């Protein structure tokens, strides 16, 4: 039986088909504007550009024509810029992998999510974007649930991890959460990498202790949630849980079991923490960008962290997420981590609202379990918060919502 490369909407794309399409393809595109959600075409185009050492720029379909214009581009140009290449015939996919790994000039340009202003573009070489990809014989039978946007950093890293080991990708990024357990079982998924928000959303549809084939569950893109990890351990009893720190600017740099990240020995002199507890990364670890500001070769990530010892730290919050309530700095992630423990709370977003007395006050948007009464749950949240939090950290307004807004990368929107 031919090995599956990608499964999307019940359509199976095999490695044999990918090999044939790569051999027959003549056009290399400078831009890939993903207006419709066709992951096979995205992955095919990226691999083809690699084979010809041809740089490519990825624009996801959430970009409007106006945004593309603000980036100095035009939709018509994005769709048309390409070159005709000679065809290359490959006998097997091992030849494709060898040629990809030998690439010298290729780079991929990505855009930051743009939640704090105009999106910035960052270019990565094959070496920097696959910095933490592992290629071993023992991994060749892995099956990945693909839960990220394929044009973003996290999606590309999962893609390359799977591609270089010739794994199968089960595309769940645009699937109904109710269907994901069925897909996990049907296709024998062994690895899942997703945001905490994704796991919370799919959690109600998963049954405990039946997914014994899952061997690795990875968290990325948002702050680690220890309570959520505990729930997932009951559902995936044989899975190793890993927490990854990555960004568009630097790619994947740190990993953790739990919430404590390790700075590897080779990076000790390339990472520093300011007196304000901001994580800074040396310019040599970044992708290329003419719009990233550095301070004497150091890039300020905007992430606040706490050092545990000389080589370990925990993530606190984004600097821009901190809320000033009557002169007190409040970390909304700390409040969320506590209130998510209240029975009946499925997910929660803590944000600020302008207030004439305190400057800002806290608002909690809550997704509740279907069977829970709103009035009772609101009372329980307020009591739990008052018992466990200082007064200025207690949300003054609690609203129940059906969903929480998110960025292009799947992160919560607080503004």
N, C-alpha and C positions, 0 to 999 in steps of 0.2 A: 504494500500500500504506500502511495506517495505521502511524504510527510507534509503536514499542514504548516504553512507559514503564518497565515492570518485567517481568523474566522470573524466575520462581520455580518450581522443581520442574517445569520444562518448560511451565508455563502462562504465556502471554504476555498481559500487561495493557497495553492501548494507551492513548495519551493521549486518544483519543476516548472510551474507557470511563471514564477518570478524569474527564473533562469531564462526561460524563453522570451519573456517580455523585455528583459535587459538586453538580450542578444539582438532583438529586433528593433529596439528603440534607437532613433536617430537624433532626437532633439534633446539638448541640454538647456534647461531654463535658468536664467539668472535669478528669477523670483518665483516663488510658489505662493500664490494667493488662494487660500483654501476657503472658497465661498460656500461650497457644499461639503458635507462631512463624509468624504470618501477616503478613509485612511489608507487603503491599498495604493491609490494613486500618489498619496503623500509619500509613503515609504518607498515606492518604486522610483519616484523622481529623486529622492534624497540619495538612494543607493546608486542610481545612474550617474548623478553628479559626482559622487565619490570616485567612481570607476574612471572618470575622465579628469579627476583633479580639478573640478569646475566649481568655484564658489557659488553658494546659493543663499538667498535671503528668504526667510519664512514670514509670511503675514497671515495671521489666522482670519477666519471669516467674520469675526466680531468687529474688525476694523471697518468703519464706515468709509465711504468715498471721501467725506470731508477730512477724516483723520489721515487717510492716505495722502490727501493733498497737503495737509499740514506737515507731513514728513518729507515734502518736496517731490512726491511721486504722483503719478496718474494711473488710475485703474487700467486704462487701455495699454499704457506702457508696461505695467506689471504683467499683464496677460500676454504680451507679445514679445518681450525681450528674450531671445533664445538664440542658440547657435546649432547648426547641423554638424553632427559628429559622425565619424566612421563607425560602422557596426563592429562589435566585438563578439565573437562566439566563445561560449564557455562550455566545457565538457561537464563540469560539476560545480557545486556551490563552494567547494573548498577553494577553487581558483578565484572565485569572486571575493571571498574573505581575504585571501592572500593579497590580492590587488588593492583592496580597501585598506588593509593595514600598511601598505607601502606608500600610501598617499603622502605627498609633500606639501602641496600648495593649497589644498582644499580647505575651505572654512565655511561655516554656517553662521548666518547673521540672524539673531533673534531680537525681539523687542520686549522690554520690561512691560509690566501690566498697565502702567500709566495711571495708577490710582492717585499719585501725588503730582500730577502734571503731565506734560508731554512725554509719551513713551520714548525711552532711550534705546538705541540699538547697540548690541554688543555682538562681536564676532568671535567665534571659537574655532580653533583648529581641531582636527580629528583627535589629536593627542590630549588636548585639554578637556574636550567634551566626554572622552572615554576614560578619564583619569582613574576612575574607580571601577571600571568594568572588569569583571573576572571571566577568564576563558579557560575552562577546564573540561576534560573529558567527562568527569562526573556530573557536569551540569547539562549535558547535551539532551537529556530527556525532560528538562524543565518545561512547564507550560505556564505562561504568564497571563493573568487577568490584567488587561491594559486599561487603566482607569484615569489616564491623564489626557489633556489636549495634546495631540501628536506634534503640534508646532511649537511646544514650549519645552523648556529645559528638562523638567522631570520626565515628560513623555519621551523625549529623545534619548535620555539615559536608559530608560527601560527598554526602548526599542533596540539600542545598540547592544545592551546586555543579552537580549534575546537573539538578535541577528547573528552576532559573532559566535554564539554557541548553537546556532541553527535550531532555536527553540520555536515553539508555537505561541502565537499571541491570540488571546481571546478578547476581542474589542468590546469592553463594557462601558466605555466613556459616555456614550449616548443612550445606554440601555435603561429601561425601567428598572428601578431597584427591586421590584418584585421578581423579575426574571433572573437576576444575577445568581441566586442560589442554584437554580436549575442549570445555568450555564457552567457553574463551577463543577457540579456533579457530572454533567453530560460530557464535558471535555477533559475531565481529570486535572483541573487546575492545581498546580503545586506552589505557585508564587503569586502574591498580590502586593502591589505597591500603590498607595493612594494617600490622600489627605485624611486627617481625622474626621472632617466633615463627611467625606464619602463613607467611611466606616460607620459613623453614627446613623447615616441615612439608610444603609443597607442592614444594619443590626436587627431591626424588628422582623426581618424576613429570614434570618438565619436561625437554624436549630442548633442546640448545644451538642457538642461531642460527636458529630457525625462526619466532620470533614477531616478525617485522619490523613488524607493525602496531601493537605496543605503543609508545606515544610518551612515556608518563610513568609512572614507578614512584615511589610516595611511601611513606616510612617514618614511622610515628607510634606513640605509646603506650609505646614502650620505648627503651632506649639504642640508638643507631645502631651497626651492626655493619659495619665496613669490609670484613671478609673476605667476609661475605654479599653486600655490594654488588658486590664483584668477581665473584662467581659469577653474580649476576643480570645483570651487564653482558654476560656471554657468552651468556646465554639471551635477553635483550631488547636486542639490539645497537643499536637506534635510540632507546632510551628515555632521557629525561632523568631522573636520579635526584634526588629531593628528600627532605630530612629535615625533619619538622615538629615543633615543640614546642607542645603544647596541653595544657590541663587543664580539668576540669569547672568550676573556679572562674573561669578567665580566658578560656576558649575558645582559639582559635589565635592565637599572638602572634609566634612566630619561625620562620624557615625557614632551611635551609642546603643547600648542596651539599657533601656530606661531613659531618663532625662539628662544624663551626664555625658557630654560629648568629650571625646579624646582628641587632643592635638597630637598628630603623629610626629615622631622624632624629626623627620625631614622638613616639617613645617614650623618647628618651634621658633625659629628666628624670623618667620614670615607672618606671624600672627601676634597681635598685641591688644591689650585692653587698656583703654584710657582711664583717667581718674574718675570720669563720669560713668564708667562701666560700659562704654561702647566698644563693640568688637570691631577691630580694624584688620584689614588684610593687605599684605604687601602687593604692590602693583604686579609683580612677577607671577602671581597666581590668578590674575584676572584675564578675561578675554580682552580683545582689542575694542576700544571705543574712543571716539573723539569727544564724547559728551559726558564721560565719567570724571568727576573732579577728584583729584588726589591731593593729599597734604604731605609734601615731602616724600612721595612714593607710597604713601599709605592711603587706602580707600576706606572711608568711614561707612560701615554697612548700615548704620541706623538701628542696629540690633543691640539691645541692652542685655548683658550677661553677668553671671556671678561666677568668679573663679573658685573652684573647690580645692585645687592644688596647682602646681606649676604646669600640669599638662591636661587638666580637666576643667570644664565649665558647664554651667546650666544656662539655658535660655530663659530670660525674664519676659521681655516684650519688645515690640518695636518702639523706638524712641517717639515716633509720631503718634503712637496709640495712647500714650500716657494722658490722663485726664486730670485737670486742676479743679478740685472741688474745695472751695473756700480756702485756698492756699495749700491744701494737701494734695500730693501727687498720688493718683490712684492707677494701678495697673489693672486694666479691664480683664486681662487673662487670668489674674489671680482670683477675681470675683467669679469668672466663668468656671474655673476649675473647681471652686467650692460648690456653686449652686447646681452644677450638672449632677451632683451627688444626690439631690433631692429626688426621691422616687416619683416618677411621672414626668420628669423633665427629659425630653429626648435630645434637645439641643438648645443652646442659648447664645445670644449675642449681647454683650454689654457695650453701650456707647454713651456719648454725652449729649446733653441738651442745654442750650443757653439758659441761664437763670440770673435774674436781676440781683439776687442776694448772694449766692455762692459763686457766681461766675458761670459755673457748669454744675449740672447734677447728673446722676447716673440713670440711664434707662435700660431695662432688660427686655429684649425681645425673646420670647420663649416659644419653642415648638413642644407641645405636650403630647403624651400618649393618648390615643383615641378614647380610651375608656375612662379617662380622668376628668373630674369636674373642675371647671376653670376657677370658680370661687374658692373651692377647697385648696387647690394647688397654689393659688396666689397667696392664700393665708399661710400655707406651709413654707413657701419660698421666703416670705417676709420674716417669719419666725426663725427659720434656719439662718438667714442672713444676719438678723439682729443678734443671734446667739454666738455666731462664729466670726463676725466681722466688726471692725471699728465703725463707728457711726457714719463717718464720711464715705465709707466703702459700700454702704447699703443702697441698692437701687431704690429710688423714690417712685419710679413709674415702672410697672410690669405690664407688658402687652403680650397677648398670645397671637402668634402668626402661623401661617401655613408653611412658609419657607423663609430662609435667610438669604439676603442678597450676597453674591460672591463676585470676585474679580474674574478675569479671563483665566487665571491660573487656579481657580477654585478656592481662593482664600476669602475669608469673611470681610465684608465691607463695613467699616465702623463709622464712616463720615456721612 
